[in-house]
Every structure is written in C-alpha cells, then in structure tokens.
Amino acid sequence: MISRLLSILFLALASFSLHAQENDDGKLRIIVFGAHPDDAEYKAAGSAVKWARQGHHVKLVSVTNGDVGHWKEAGGPLALRRTAEAAACAKKLGVTSQVLDIHDGELVPSLEYRKLITRVIREWKADIVIAPRPWDYHPDHRYVGVLLQDAAFMVTVPFICPDVPHLKKNPVFLYSSDGFQKPYPFTPDIAVSVDDSFEQKLDGIHELTSQHYEGGAGGSEEHVKNVPPASDEVGRRAWLKRRWGARQGSEAEKYRDLLIKLYGEEKGKAVRYAETFEICEYGRRPSAAEIKTLFPFYDAK
C-alpha cells in the first residue's frame, strides 16, 4: 500500500513538474473568452494562428455550452455538437479549446462565475486575456465582459480562490472588436494583419457548421436553403470566404490609420484583413514597446 501511494505521489509530482516546465518555456500564454462556442473563434482566430505558429500557447474558451444556440435543436445533444465543433476548429487553428458547462442564455455576473473565470485565467497562467466588451445585444456576451473585468484584478489576489496559485503579474486584458456605439464606441489600440492567417482562420471556422451554415439561433429553413449544401465543400468554403472577407476587410479599412501606425505606411496600407483589440484599463497597461512584444507580428519599419 505504501509503495503504491509513493508511486502515485511520484507520478503526481512528475506531472506537476512537467506542467510547470510547460508553463515556464518562455512563450506567451494567451486566453480568449467568448460567450458561446464560436465567439472567441470569430473574434481572434486569425491572431491565434499567428501566435501559435510562433510556438506561443493559445486557448479559446466558451463560457457557455451553446445549448440553445440553434433554431432547430437544443439541449445536451446541441451542447455536445457545438463542443465538438469548437474542438475541431481549434485543431485546425493549432490551439486549445475549452467549453464551460454553463447553459446558453443563463450566464449571470455572479460571485460563483467570477471565481470560475479567475481560476481558468490562473490555470492558464495568462499573459494576455481577450474578451468582449460589456456592451452588446446578447446578455451572455455582456456578462462575459463584466466577469472578465471583475476578474482582472482578482487574478493577482492570493486569498481569492486560494486553491489555484495567484498570478504574480497582472495580464494585459483586451476587448475584442464590436460595432456598438453606446456608452462609447470600440476604440482599438492594437490592429493585427491576418492576411497570412486568414485562410487558416477559414479552415477553422468552417468546422462551426451549426452556426454559419445553419444560422445558429437566428437561422431558419430559408437560411439553410441559401447556403451551399454539405456535399458542395468548395461552394461552402467560397460562401464563407465572401462573408468573412467582407467582415475582416471592413475592419482593416475602418482602422487603416492604426495599421499604418503599427506596420509602417507601405505595409499598413497593403493590409487586406485585420483583427483589432482595445486595452482594458483594469488589467496591466502595456507600453507601445510591450505591445510589440506581446504581438510579435510587426516587422521593423
């Protein structure tokens, strides 16, 4: 019995040591939160690919399981389906995926969930945390933003959630982009060209079949009829590229001045597709030099 216990203890310590080494490999650790199994992917997959290609560690987290995010099906089977879609997407992107078991449409900014988010950030040992702003049409989106704001300081406080070691350095917290104007419009500090990762982003979000090809919660029979069928893989991919090319292209045009500031005039003007982020004042406030370390995508001018 003692021998068996010692063996178990040895394995646990070895696992802990391996985990610690993995966390201390000198690479960045980025965690992106969305409300549902598609939000983090839609907002930051292009940047996630770029980080992952350089060996940095990226996790995309859905705070709810998406179990009412479809017009025709719901419940446990839909939650399992959407979790599998998110995992397939993450595999194509080269990142990690996690879906929390909270019902879609029922997220609230409670103490319980604040502690949960705090633990998830600590366990990932995040350098960068990305989440939606707390102003949005969907309550789940809003409350993910509130929860991340509430966790922004608490991740460094030792006696909150003491079961998970606190972070000794507050991460940089960022908001993902949106088009809402009140109480103030999204104002990015960071713009990332995703021209070289756009096709891989499409490869990933192509796996989120229930959402764009079937329309998610806002879909219908009519929507499905207007999308190329699953048997037409090339047609579906082209349909998806048109939609996302317009979306990421619009983001690049809207924030062209910021792209030029970060990439230099020639390269900034040439960017076709972009993802943008705003610094949340509640986390660490990085200098311009640190931004280029955290986003190591900007070539020398």
C-alpha positions as CSV (number, residue, x, y, z in Angstrom):
1,M,0.0,0.0,0.0
2,I,2.8,2.5,1.0
3,S,4.6,1.6,-2.2
4,R,1.5,2.3,-4.3
5,L,0.9,5.6,-2.6
6,L,4.5,6.6,-3.1
7,S,4.2,5.7,-6.8
8,I,1.0,7.8,-7.1
9,L,2.8,10.7,-5.4
10,F,5.8,10.4,-7.7
11,L,3.5,10.5,-10.8
12,A,1.6,13.5,-9.5
13,L,4.9,15.4,-8.8
14,A,6.2,14.4,-12.2
15,S,3.1,15.7,-13.8
16,F,3.2,18.9,-11.8
17,S,6.9,19.4,-12.8
18,L,6.1,18.8,-16.4
19,H,3.2,21.2,-16.3
20,A,5.4,23.8,-14.6
21,Q,8.1,23.4,-17.3
22,E,5.5,23.8,-20.0
23,N,4.2,26.9,-18.4
24,D,7.7,28.3,-18.0
25,D,9.0,27.8,-21.5
26,G,9.4,31.5,-22.2
27,K,6.5,31.6,-24.7
28,L,3.4,33.8,-24.4
29,R,0.2,32.4,-22.9
30,I,-3.0,33.9,-24.4
31,I,-6.6,33.1,-23.4
32,V,-9.5,34.3,-25.4
33,F,-13.0,34.2,-23.9
34,G,-16.3,34.2,-25.8
35,A,-19.8,33.7,-24.7
36,H,-20.6,30.7,-27.0
37,P,-18.7,28.1,-29.0
38,D,-17.9,30.4,-31.9
39,D,-17.4,33.9,-30.4
40,A,-13.7,33.6,-29.4
41,E,-13.0,31.9,-32.8
42,Y,-14.8,34.6,-34.8
43,K,-13.1,37.4,-33.0
44,A,-9.5,36.3,-32.6
45,A,-8.8,33.1,-34.7
46,G,-6.5,34.9,-37.1
47,S,-4.3,36.3,-34.3
48,A,-4.4,33.0,-32.5
49,V,-3.0,31.3,-35.6
50,K,-0.2,33.8,-35.8
51,W,0.7,33.3,-32.1
52,A,0.5,29.5,-32.4
53,R,2.8,29.5,-35.4
54,Q,5.5,31.1,-33.3
55,G,5.1,28.5,-30.6
56,H,3.0,30.6,-28.2
57,H,0.2,28.9,-26.2
58,V,-3.4,30.0,-27.1
59,K,-6.7,28.8,-25.5
60,L,-10.1,29.7,-26.8
61,V,-12.8,29.5,-24.1
62,S,-16.5,29.4,-24.5
63,V,-18.1,30.5,-21.2
64,T,-21.5,28.8,-22.0
65,N,-22.1,25.5,-23.8
66,G,-24.3,26.9,-26.6
67,D,-27.2,24.5,-25.8
68,V,-29.9,26.9,-27.1
69,G,-27.8,28.4,-30.0
70,H,-29.7,26.8,-32.8
71,W,-33.2,27.4,-34.3
72,K,-34.0,23.7,-34.7
73,E,-32.3,21.7,-31.9
74,A,-31.3,22.3,-28.3
75,G,-30.2,20.8,-25.0
76,G,-27.5,18.3,-24.3
77,P,-27.1,17.0,-27.9
78,L,-26.6,20.5,-29.2
79,A,-24.1,21.3,-26.4
80,L,-22.1,18.2,-27.3
81,R,-22.2,19.0,-31.0
82,R,-21.0,22.6,-30.5
83,T,-18.2,21.5,-28.1
84,A,-17.1,19.0,-30.8
85,E,-17.2,21.8,-33.5
86,A,-15.1,24.1,-31.3
87,A,-12.6,21.3,-30.7
88,A,-12.4,20.6,-34.5
89,C,-11.9,24.3,-35.1
90,A,-9.2,24.6,-32.5
91,K,-7.4,21.6,-34.1
92,K,-7.3,23.4,-37.5
93,L,-6.0,26.6,-35.8
94,G,-3.4,24.8,-33.8
95,V,-4.7,26.0,-30.4
96,T,-6.5,24.7,-27.4
97,S,-10.3,24.8,-26.8
98,Q,-12.4,24.7,-23.7
99,V,-16.2,24.9,-23.3
100,L,-17.5,25.6,-19.8
101,D,-20.7,23.8,-18.7
102,I,-23.0,26.7,-18.2
103,H,-26.3,26.9,-20.0
104,D,-26.5,29.2,-23.0
105,G,-28.7,32.3,-22.2
106,E,-28.3,31.8,-18.4
107,L,-25.0,33.4,-17.7
108,V,-25.1,36.0,-14.9
109,P,-22.2,38.1,-13.3
110,S,-22.3,36.1,-10.0
111,L,-19.5,35.6,-7.5
112,E,-19.5,31.9,-8.4
113,Y,-18.8,32.6,-12.0
114,R,-16.3,35.4,-11.2
115,K,-14.3,32.8,-9.2
116,L,-14.6,30.3,-12.0
117,I,-13.2,32.7,-14.6
118,T,-10.5,33.7,-12.1
119,R,-9.4,30.1,-11.8
120,V,-9.5,29.5,-15.6
121,I,-7.2,32.5,-16.2
122,R,-4.8,31.5,-13.4
123,E,-4.6,27.9,-14.5
124,W,-3.6,29.0,-18.0
125,K,-1.1,31.4,-16.4
126,A,-2.2,34.0,-18.9
127,D,-0.1,36.9,-20.2
128,I,-2.9,38.2,-22.4
129,V,-6.7,37.8,-21.8
130,I,-9.2,38.8,-24.5
131,A,-12.9,39.1,-24.0
132,P,-15.9,41.1,-25.4
133,R,-16.8,44.5,-24.0
134,P,-19.7,44.5,-21.5
135,W,-22.0,46.3,-24.0
136,D,-23.7,44.0,-26.5
137,Y,-27.1,42.8,-27.8
138,H,-26.7,39.4,-26.1
139,P,-26.8,39.1,-22.3
140,D,-24.2,36.3,-22.3
141,H,-21.8,38.5,-24.3
142,R,-22.3,41.4,-21.9
143,Y,-21.8,39.3,-18.8
144,V,-18.6,37.6,-20.1
145,G,-17.3,41.2,-20.4
146,V,-18.4,42.0,-16.9
147,L,-16.9,38.8,-15.4
148,L,-13.6,39.4,-17.1
149,Q,-13.5,43.0,-15.8
150,D,-14.3,41.7,-12.3
151,A,-11.5,39.1,-12.6
152,A,-8.9,41.5,-13.9
153,F,-7.6,42.5,-10.5
154,M,-8.7,39.4,-8.6
155,V,-6.4,37.0,-10.5
156,T,-3.5,38.6,-8.6
157,V,-5.1,38.5,-5.1
158,P,-3.7,35.5,-3.1
159,F,-6.7,34.8,-0.8
160,I,-9.3,34.8,-3.6
161,C,-9.6,31.2,-4.9
162,P,-6.5,30.2,-2.9
163,D,-6.8,26.6,-4.3
164,V,-5.2,28.0,-7.6
165,P,-1.9,29.9,-7.3
166,H,-2.5,33.6,-8.0
167,L,-0.7,35.4,-10.8
168,K,2.2,37.5,-9.7
169,K,1.9,39.8,-12.7
170,N,-1.5,41.0,-13.9
171,P,-2.1,40.1,-17.5
172,V,-2.9,42.6,-20.2
173,F,-6.7,42.5,-20.6
174,L,-8.1,43.3,-24.1
175,Y,-11.5,43.8,-25.5
176,S,-12.4,42.2,-28.9
177,S,-14.0,44.3,-31.6
178,D,-17.7,45.3,-31.9
179,G,-19.8,47.9,-33.6
180,F,-21.8,49.2,-30.7
181,Q,-21.7,52.9,-30.1
182,K,-23.1,53.4,-26.6
183,P,-21.9,54.2,-23.9
184,Y,-18.8,54.7,-26.2
185,P,-17.7,53.0,-29.4
186,F,-15.0,50.4,-29.6
187,T,-11.6,52.2,-29.8
188,P,-8.8,49.8,-30.7
189,D,-5.2,50.2,-29.5
190,I,-4.0,47.1,-31.4
191,A,-4.6,46.1,-35.0
192,V,-3.3,42.8,-36.4
193,S,-3.0,42.0,-40.1
194,V,-4.4,38.5,-40.6
195,D,-3.7,38.4,-44.3
196,D,-1.3,35.5,-43.8
197,S,-3.6,33.6,-41.4
198,F,-6.9,34.3,-43.0
199,E,-7.2,31.1,-45.0
200,Q,-6.3,29.0,-41.8
201,K,-8.9,31.0,-39.9
202,L,-11.5,30.0,-42.5
203,D,-10.3,26.4,-42.2
204,G,-11.1,26.6,-38.5
205,I,-14.4,28.3,-38.5
206,H,-15.5,26.1,-41.4
207,E,-15.9,23.5,-38.7
208,L,-18.6,25.6,-36.9
209,T,-21.3,24.2,-39.1
210,S,-24.2,24.7,-36.8
211,Q,-23.6,28.5,-36.7
212,H,-22.9,29.9,-40.1
213,Y,-24.0,27.2,-42.5
214,E,-27.2,26.5,-40.4
215,G,-27.6,30.0,-39.0
216,G,-27.3,29.2,-35.3
217,A,-30.1,30.6,-33.1
218,G,-31.2,33.0,-35.7
219,G,-31.3,30.5,-38.6
220,S,-34.2,29.0,-40.5
221,E,-35.1,26.6,-43.3
222,E,-34.7,29.6,-45.7
223,H,-31.2,30.3,-44.4
224,V,-30.1,26.7,-44.9
225,K,-31.5,26.6,-48.4
226,N,-29.5,29.7,-49.3
227,V,-26.2,28.1,-48.2
228,P,-24.4,25.6,-50.5
229,P,-25.1,22.0,-49.2
230,A,-22.6,20.0,-47.2
231,S,-21.9,17.9,-50.3
232,D,-20.5,21.1,-52.0
233,E,-17.4,21.6,-49.9
234,V,-15.9,24.1,-52.5
235,G,-19.1,26.1,-52.7
236,R,-19.4,26.3,-48.9
237,R,-15.9,27.4,-48.5
238,A,-16.3,30.2,-51.1
239,W,-19.6,31.3,-49.5
240,L,-17.8,31.5,-46.1
241,K,-14.8,33.4,-47.6
242,R,-17.1,36.0,-49.2
243,R,-18.7,36.7,-45.8
244,W,-15.6,36.7,-43.8
245,G,-13.5,38.5,-46.4
246,A,-16.0,41.4,-46.2
247,R,-16.1,41.4,-42.4
248,Q,-12.3,41.3,-41.9
249,G,-11.8,43.6,-44.8
250,S,-14.1,46.2,-43.3
251,E,-12.2,46.0,-40.1
252,A,-9.0,46.7,-41.9
253,E,-10.4,49.7,-43.7
254,K,-12.1,51.2,-40.7
255,Y,-8.8,51.1,-38.7
256,R,-6.4,51.8,-41.5
257,D,-4.6,54.6,-39.7
258,L,-3.8,52.3,-36.8
259,L,-2.5,49.6,-39.1
260,I,-0.2,52.2,-40.7
261,K,1.0,53.4,-37.3
262,L,1.9,49.8,-36.2
263,Y,3.2,48.4,-39.5
264,G,4.5,51.4,-41.3
265,E,2.9,53.2,-44.2
266,E,3.7,50.7,-47.0
267,K,2.7,47.6,-45.2
268,G,-0.2,49.2,-43.3
269,K,-1.8,50.4,-46.5
270,A,-1.5,46.9,-48.0
271,V,-3.3,45.0,-45.2
272,R,-6.5,43.4,-46.5
273,Y,-7.8,41.7,-43.4
274,A,-7.5,42.7,-39.8
275,E,-8.5,41.8,-36.2
276,T,-8.5,44.6,-33.7
277,F,-8.4,44.9,-29.9
278,E,-8.8,47.6,-27.2
279,I,-6.8,47.7,-24.0
280,C,-9.0,47.3,-20.9
281,E,-7.8,49.7,-18.2
282,Y,-8.4,47.2,-15.4
283,G,-5.5,45.0,-16.3
284,R,-1.9,45.8,-16.9
285,R,-1.4,48.8,-19.3
286,P,1.3,47.9,-21.7
287,S,3.7,50.4,-23.3
288,A,4.0,50.6,-27.1
289,A,7.2,48.6,-26.8
290,E,5.5,45.9,-24.8
291,I,2.6,45.7,-27.3
292,K,5.1,44.8,-29.9
293,T,6.5,42.0,-27.6
294,L,3.0,40.7,-26.8
295,F,2.0,40.9,-30.5
296,P,5.3,39.9,-32.2
297,F,3.8,40.3,-35.7
298,Y,5.1,43.8,-36.5
299,D,8.1,43.8,-38.8
300,A,10.7,46.6,-38.4
301,K,9.7,49.7,-40.4
